[in-house]
Amino acid sequence: MKRLMGILLVASLLSGCAMGPDYLRPKVKAPENFRNALTPAEAICLGDLPWWNIFNDEKLQNLIRDALNNNYDLLVAISRVEQARQIAAQARAQFFPQIGYDGAVSTGKNNFLTSPSPNGGSTMDSALLDISLFWEIDFWGRIRRLNEAARAQFLATEEARRGVVISLISSVAQAYFELLQLDLQLEIAKRNTKTFEDTLKIFSQRYEGGTGNKLETSSAEGLLASVAANIPEVERQITLKENQINVLLGRNPGPVERNSSLLQQNIPPEVPSGLPSALLERRPDIRQAEQNLRAANAQIGVAMANFFPKIGLTTMFGQVSPELSAFTAGSSNLWAVAGTMSGPIFQGGALVAQYRQSKAVKDEAGFRYEQTALNAFQEVSNSLVSREKFELARAQQSRAVAAYNEAVQVSTKRYVAGKASYYEVLQNQQQVFPAETALAQTELNRLLVIVQLYKALGGGWQNTELLPSNLSRAKE
C-alpha cells in the first residue's frame, strides 16, 4: 500500500502541466465611443437596466413574464444548458479512478468455463469475485484540456440561453408595440372613413338640392370606399399579430389584453449606451463566441496530448477459487497492481491531421468572435442614429398632419360657403390619411428602436429574471 501511495504521489506531481496553448482573449479594436451616442459614455448603460424598468406598460410586463415561463424556445435552450452541464460532469469524472467489479460462479465438466482443458470427466466448481480500479494519470494534461473544453461549451450554452431570454423579451415587446400600432392604424382608418362619410353626405345633400353634381358624389364615394377598404385588412393583421404574441407566450391563438394605446407609451428621454469595450462583457452572443473560442483552444491541447502515450494504474482485489468450498479461504485471495502505457506509433498521419484541424477550428472561432463583436458595434450605432433620426422625422410628420387637418377644415368651410370646389376638399382629405398613417409608423419606430437598442446592448444581462418554474419544467 505504501508503494502504491508513492506511485500516486509521484504521478500527481508529474501531471502538473498541460499540453497546448493557454487561452488568451483576442484583442478587439473597439471604438472609443459609439457613433451617434448622445449621452456621456460614463453614464449608466441602458443595457444594465432590468427590462421591467424599460418597458413600463403593465400589460406588456405580464406578457413578458408569461413568455419567460412558457416559451418553448426558452425551454429548449434550458434543456440544452442541462445537457451541456452533464457533459461537463462526464468529462470531470475522468479525473477520478474508475472502479468496477466482476464476478462469476460456475459448475460443470469438460467445459471451458471451469477449466481450459478436459478434466477427466469430473465435475468442477469455480468462483471469481474481484473489484478492479483503473486511473489514467494525466501526464500531458489531456483530461484537463477536455474538461476545459467541456466547461467552456457549458458556459457557451448558458450564454445562448441568456441570448434567447433577451431575444424573447425583445420579440414580445416588439410584437406588442406593433399590435398597438395596428390598433392606432385601425382608429385612423375608421376616423378617416367617418370624415369621408360626412363629406359624401354634404355632397349628396347639395346634389339632391340641385347645387351639386354627380361627379362630386362619385369622387367622394370612391375615396370613401378606398379608405374603408383598409379597415378589414388592418383587422386581419391585428388577429395575426395577436396569434404571434400567443405563440411567443406558449399558448393557443386568441386575443391579447391591452388597455393602453401606442401614444401612451413612455419613451426614455435619454438612452445611454455606455462604453463600447463594455459590450464585450455584456452581450451574450459575444460571450458565447468567446466560450466557443476557449473550447476550441483547449481542443488543441487534447490533439497534442494524443501524440504521447496514455499512462495509467490498474489494480485488482478479490477472491478466486476452483472450488466453491475454498472460496473464502485465505489462499484464494487475489490482488494485483500494474502500470499501463499505450501510445501511437504509426497512424498514417491521422494525429497530425487532427492537430491541424483543431488549430483551424480555433482560428475559425477566433474570427467568429471578432466578427460578432464588430456586428454588435454596428447594431448599437445603427440603433442610436435611428433613434435620433426618428425623433426628427416625427416632428416634421406631426407638423404635416396638423397642417393637413387644418387645410381640410378650411377647405370644407370654403366649399360650404361656395368659395371652393369639391376637388379642393377631396384633395386635402386625401392627404390626411397617409400622413396620419406615416406618423403612426414613426411612433412605432421610436418604440422599436428602443427595443432594438436594448437588445443590441445586451439588455438586462444581469437581471433576465428567468423564473425558477422554467428550470423545473425543463428538468421534468
C-alpha positions in Angstrom: 0.0 0.0 0.0 2.9 2.4 0.8 4.4 1.7 -2.6 1.0 2.4 -4.3 0.6 5.7 -2.4 4.1 6.7 -3.5 3.3 6.0 -7.1 0.1 8.1 -6.9 2.1 10.9 -5.3 4.7 10.9 -8.0 2.0 10.8 -10.7 0.2 13.8 -9.3 3.5 15.8 -9.2 4.4 14.9 -12.8 0.9 15.8 -14.1 1.3 19.5 -13.3 1.4 20.8 -16.8 -1.0 20.6 -19.8 -0.2 20.5 -23.4 -1.3 23.2 -25.8 -1.6 27.0 -25.6 -3.3 28.6 -22.6 -6.3 30.7 -23.6 -5.9 34.4 -24.2 -8.8 36.6 -25.2 -8.2 38.2 -28.7 -7.7 41.9 -28.8 -10.7 43.5 -30.4 -10.2 47.1 -31.6 -13.3 48.7 -30.0 -14.1 52.4 -30.8 -13.6 54.9 -28.1 -17.3 55.7 -28.1 -20.4 54.7 -30.1 -21.2 56.7 -33.2 -24.2 59.0 -32.6 -24.1 58.5 -28.9 -25.9 61.4 -27.3 -25.0 60.9 -23.7 -21.7 60.6 -21.8 -20.1 57.2 -22.1 -19.6 57.2 -18.3 -23.4 57.2 -17.7 -25.2 54.0 -16.7 -25.8 51.9 -19.7 -29.3 51.2 -20.9 -28.3 47.5 -21.2 -27.6 47.4 -17.4 -31.2 48.1 -16.5 -33.7 45.3 -16.0 -36.4 45.0 -18.6 -39.2 46.0 -16.2 -37.5 49.4 -15.8 -37.6 49.9 -19.6 -41.0 48.6 -20.6 -43.4 50.3 -18.1 -46.6 49.1 -19.6 -48.2 46.7 -17.0 -49.9 44.5 -19.6 -46.6 44.2 -21.5 -44.8 43.2 -18.3 -47.4 40.5 -17.7 -46.9 39.2 -21.3 -43.1 39.0 -20.9 -43.4 37.1 -17.6 -45.8 34.6 -19.2 -43.3 34.2 -22.1 -40.4 33.6 -19.7 -42.5 30.9 -18.1 -43.9 29.1 -21.1 -42.0 29.9 -24.3 -40.8 26.7 -25.9 -37.6 28.2 -27.5 -36.5 29.2 -24.0 -37.4 25.7 -22.6 -35.3 24.1 -25.4 -32.4 26.4 -24.5 -32.7 25.5 -20.8 -32.7 21.8 -21.8 -29.5 22.4 -23.8 -27.9 24.0 -20.8 -28.7 21.0 -18.7 -27.3 18.7 -21.4 -24.0 20.7 -21.5 -23.8 20.6 -17.7 -24.0 16.8 -17.7 -21.5 16.5 -20.5 -19.1 18.6 -18.4 -19.7 16.3 -15.5 -18.8 13.3 -17.6 -15.6 15.0 -18.6 -14.8 15.9 -15.0 -15.3 12.2 -14.0 -12.2 11.3 -15.9 -10.1 12.9 -13.2 -11.1 10.1 -10.8 -10.3 6.4 -10.7 -12.8 4.2 -12.5 -13.8 1.4 -10.1 -15.8 -1.6 -11.2 -16.5 -5.2 -10.2 -16.6 -8.6 -11.9 -17.9 -11.9 -10.7 -18.7 -15.4 -11.9 -19.8 -18.7 -10.4 -19.9 -21.9 -12.5 -20.1 -25.7 -12.3 -19.6 -28.3 -15.0 -17.3 -30.9 -16.5 -15.1 -30.9 -19.6 -16.1 -27.3 -20.4 -14.1 -24.2 -20.9 -16.0 -22.2 -18.3 -14.5 -24.2 -15.5 -11.2 -25.4 -17.0 -9.1 -24.6 -20.1 -9.0 -28.4 -20.9 -10.9 -31.6 -20.3 -10.6 -32.6 -16.7 -11.2 -36.4 -16.9 -15.0 -36.2 -16.8 -15.1 -34.9 -13.2 -17.5 -32.2 -12.2 -15.8 -28.9 -11.0 -16.9 -25.7 -9.5 -15.3 -22.3 -9.7 -15.9 -18.9 -8.4 -14.5 -15.4 -9.1 -15.2 -12.1 -7.5 -13.0 -9.0 -7.9 -13.0 -5.3 -7.7 -10.9 -3.5 -10.3 -9.6 0.1 -10.5 -8.2 2.0 -13.4 -6.9 5.5 -13.2 -5.4 7.4 -16.1 -2.5 9.6 -15.0 -2.9 13.0 -16.7 0.8 13.5 -17.5 0.2 15.6 -20.6 -3.0 17.4 -19.5 -5.3 15.7 -21.9 -8.0 15.2 -19.4 -7.6 18.8 -18.1 -7.9 20.2 -21.6 -11.0 18.0 -22.2 -12.5 19.4 -19.0 -11.6 22.9 -20.0 -13.3 22.5 -23.4 -16.4 20.9 -21.8 -16.8 23.6 -19.3 -16.4 26.3 -22.0 -19.1 24.5 -24.0 -21.4 24.5 -21.0 -20.8 28.2 -20.4 -21.5 28.8 -24.1 -24.9 27.1 -23.9 -25.6 29.2 -20.8 -24.8 32.4 -22.8 -27.0 31.0 -25.6 -29.8 30.7 -23.1 -29.3 34.3 -21.9 -29.4 35.3 -25.6 -32.7 33.5 -26.0 -34.1 35.3 -22.9 -33.1 38.7 -24.3 -34.4 37.9 -27.8 -37.7 36.7 -26.3 -38.2 39.8 -24.2 -37.4 42.0 -27.2 -39.7 39.9 -29.5 -42.6 40.2 -27.1 -42.1 43.9 -26.7 -41.8 44.5 -30.4 -44.9 42.4 -31.2 -46.8 44.2 -28.5 -45.9 47.7 -29.8 -46.7 46.6 -33.4 -50.1 45.4 -32.1 -50.7 48.9 -30.5 -49.6 50.5 -33.8 -52.2 48.4 -35.7 -54.8 49.5 -33.2 -53.9 53.1 -33.9 -53.9 52.5 -37.6 -57.4 51.0 -37.3 -58.6 54.0 -35.4 -57.1 56.3 -38.0 -58.8 54.3 -40.8 -62.2 54.5 -39.0 -61.8 58.2 -38.3 -60.9 59.0 -41.9 -63.8 56.8 -43.1 -66.2 58.8 -40.9 -64.7 62.0 -42.4 -65.3 60.8 -46.0 -68.8 59.7 -45.0 -69.5 63.2 -43.8 -68.1 64.7 -46.9 -70.2 62.4 -49.1 -73.3 63.3 -47.1 -72.6 67.0 -47.8 -72.1 66.4 -51.5 -75.2 64.2 -51.7 -77.3 66.9 -50.0 -76.1 69.5 -52.4 -76.7 67.2 -55.3 -80.2 66.5 -54.2 -80.7 70.2 -53.7 -79.6 70.9 -57.3 -76.5 72.8 -56.4 -74.1 69.9 -56.8 -73.3 67.3 -59.5 -72.9 63.6 -59.8 -69.1 63.9 -60.2 -68.8 65.3 -56.7 -70.7 62.4 -55.1 -69.0 59.8 -57.2 -65.5 61.1 -56.3 -66.4 61.3 -52.6 -67.8 57.8 -52.7 -64.8 56.4 -54.4 -62.4 57.9 -51.8 -64.7 56.7 -49.0 -64.5 53.1 -50.3 -60.8 53.3 -50.7 -60.2 54.3 -47.1 -62.9 51.9 -45.8 -61.2 49.0 -47.5 -58.2 49.4 -45.2 -60.3 48.5 -42.1 -60.8 44.7 -42.7 -57.1 44.4 -43.7 -55.9 46.1 -40.5 -58.3 43.9 -38.5 -56.8 40.9 -40.2 -53.3 42.0 -39.3 -54.4 42.6 -35.7 -55.6 39.0 -35.4 -52.3 37.6 -36.9 -50.3 39.8 -34.5 -52.3 38.5 -31.5 -51.7 35.0 -32.6 -47.9 35.7 -33.0 -47.8 37.0 -29.4 -49.6 34.0 -28.1 -47.2 31.6 -29.7 -44.3 33.5 -28.0 -46.2 33.1 -24.8 -46.6 29.3 -25.4 -50.4 29.4 -25.6 -53.1 28.9 -28.1 -54.1 31.7 -30.5 -56.5 34.2 -29.0 -57.0 37.8 -28.1 -54.3 39.8 -26.3 -55.3 42.1 -23.5 -54.1 45.7 -23.6 -55.5 48.8 -22.1 -53.2 51.5 -23.4 -52.5 53.0 -26.8 -49.3 53.5 -28.7 -49.3 57.2 -28.0 -49.4 56.5 -24.2 -46.1 54.5 -24.2 -43.3 56.2 -22.3 -40.0 56.6 -24.1 -36.8 57.2 -22.1 -35.7 60.8 -22.6 -32.1 59.5 -22.8 -30.6 56.2 -23.9 -27.1 56.0 -22.5 -25.1 53.4 -24.4 -22.0 53.1 -22.2 -18.5 52.3 -23.4 -18.1 50.0 -26.5 -15.5 47.9 -24.7 -18.1 47.0 -22.0 -20.2 45.5 -24.7 -17.7 42.6 -24.9 -18.7 41.7 -21.3 -22.4 42.3 -21.7 -23.7 40.8 -24.9 -24.5 37.1 -24.6 -23.7 36.3 -28.3 -20.2 37.8 -27.8 -19.7 35.9 -24.6 -20.9 32.7 -26.3 -18.5 33.2 -29.1 -15.7 33.7 -26.7 -16.5 30.5 -24.8 -16.6 28.6 -28.1 -13.1 30.0 -28.8 -11.9 28.9 -25.4 -13.2 25.4 -26.1 -11.5 25.3 -29.5 -8.3 26.4 -27.9 -8.4 23.7 -25.3 -9.0 21.1 -28.1 -5.6 21.9 -29.5 -4.1 20.7 -26.2 -6.1 17.5 -26.5 -4.8 16.9 -30.0 -1.2 17.5 -28.9 -1.6 15.1 -25.9 -2.8 12.4 -28.3 0.8 12.2 -29.7 2.0 10.9 -26.3 1.3 7.7 -24.5 -1.6 7.3 -22.1 -0.3 6.1 -18.7 -2.4 4.6 -16.1 -2.6 2.5 -13.0 -4.6 -0.7 -12.8 -5.4 -2.6 -9.6 -7.4 -5.7 -8.8 -8.6 -7.1 -5.5 -10.8 -10.2 -4.9 -11.3 -13.9 -4.4 -10.8 -16.7 -6.9 -11.0 -20.4 -6.4 -11.5 -23.6 -8.5 -13.7 -24.9 -5.6 -16.6 -23.1 -4.0 -15.7 -24.7 -0.7 -12.4 -22.9 -0.7 -13.7 -19.6 -1.9 -13.4 -17.9 1.5 -10.1 -19.4 2.4 -7.0 -17.1 2.6 -5.3 -19.0 -0.2 -8.0 -17.8 -2.7 -7.2 -14.1 -2.2 -6.5 -12.2 -5.5 -4.7 -8.9 -5.9 -2.6 -7.2 -8.5 -1.1 -3.8 -9.2 0.1 -2.8 -12.6 1.1 0.2 -14.6 -0.2 0.5 -18.2 1.0 2.5 -21.1 -0.4 2.8 -24.6 0.6 5.1 -27.4 0.6 5.6 -31.1 3.5 4.6 -33.4 2.1 5.0 -36.9 -1.4 6.4 -37.6 -1.0 7.3 -41.3 -0.9 11.0 -40.5 -4.3 10.9 -38.6 -2.9 12.6 -35.5 -1.2 15.3 -37.4 -4.4 16.0 -39.3 -6.4 16.1 -36.1 -3.9 18.6 -34.6 -4.0 20.8 -37.7 -7.8 20.6 -37.7 -8.0 21.7 -34.1 -5.9 24.7 -34.9 -8.1 25.6 -37.9 -11.2 25.3 -35.7 -9.6 27.6 -33.2 -8.8 30.1 -36.0 -12.4 30.0 -37.2 -13.8 30.5 -33.7 -11.5 33.5 -33.3 -12.7 35.1 -36.5 -16.3 34.5 -35.4 -15.6 36.1 -32.1 -14.2 39.2 -33.7 -17.0 39.3 -36.3 -19.6 39.0 -33.6 -18.1 41.9 -31.7 -17.9 44.0 -34.9 -21.6 43.3 -35.7 -22.5 44.3 -32.1 -20.8 47.7 -32.5 -22.7 48.2 -35.8 -26.1 47.3 -34.3 -25.7 49.7 -31.4 -24.6 52.5 -33.7 -27.5 51.8 -36.1 -30.0 52.0 -33.3 -28.5 55.2 -31.9 -28.6 57.0 -35.2 -32.1 55.6 -36.0 -33.4 56.9 -32.7 -32.0 60.4 -33.5 -33.5 60.5 -37.0 -36.9 59.1 -36.0 -37.2 61.9 -33.5 -36.6 64.5 -36.2 -38.9 62.7 -38.7 -41.7 62.6 -36.0 -41.5 66.3 -35.5 -41.9 67.0 -39.2 -44.7 64.4 -39.7 -46.6 65.8 -36.8 -46.4 69.2 -38.4 -47.6 67.8 -41.7 -50.6 66.1 -40.1 -51.6 69.3 -38.2 -51.3 71.3 -41.4 -53.4 68.8 -43.5 -56.2 68.7 -40.8 -56.3 72.5 -40.8 -56.5 72.5 -44.6 -59.4 70.1 -44.5 -61.3 72.3 -42.1 -60.7 75.4 -44.1 -61.5 73.9 -47.5 -64.7 72.3 -46.1 -65.8 75.7 -44.8 -64.9 77.3 -48.1 -66.9 74.7 -50.0 -70.0 75.1 -47.9 -69.7 78.8 -48.4 -69.4 78.3 -52.1 -65.9 79.7 -52.3 -64.1 76.4 -53.2 -64.7 73.4 -55.4 -65.2 69.8 -54.3 -61.8 69.0 -55.7 -60.1 71.2 -53.1 -61.9 69.4 -50.3 -61.2 65.9 -51.5 -57.6 66.7 -52.3 -56.9 67.9 -48.8 -58.8 65.0 -47.2 -56.8 62.6 -49.3 -53.5 63.8 -47.8 -54.7 63.3 -44.1 -55.0 59.5 -44.1 -51.4 58.6 -45.4 -49.9 61.4 -43.3 -51.5 60.1 -40.1 -50.6 56.5 -41.1 -47.0 57.6 -41.6 -47.0 59.4 -38.2 -48.3 56.2 -36.6 -45.5 54.2 -38.2 -42.9 56.7 -36.9 -44.4 56.5 -33.4 -43.9 52.7 -33.6 -40.4 53.1 -34.9 -39.5 55.3 -32.0 -40.5 52.5 -29.6 -39.0 49.7 -31.7 -35.6 51.4 -31.8 -35.5 51.4 -28.0 -36.2 47.7 -28.1 -33.5 47.2 -30.7 -31.0 49.3 -28.7 -31.9 47.5 -25.5 -31.2 44.1 -27.2 -28.1 45.4 -29.0 -26.6 46.5 -25.7 -27.3 43.0 -24.1 -30.3 44.4 -22.3 -30.9 43.2 -18.7 -27.9 40.9 -18.9 -27.7 40.9 -15.1 -31.4 40.7 -14.5 -33.1 38.5 -17.1 -35.5 37.2 -14.4 -35.5 33.6 -15.5 -38.2 32.2 -13.3 -37.5 29.0 -11.3 -40.5 27.4 -12.8 -38.7 27.3 -16.2 -35.9 25.2 -14.7 -38.2 22.8 -13.0 -40.3 22.3 -16.2 -37.2 21.7 -18.3 -36.0 19.0 -16.0 -39.3 17.1 -15.8 
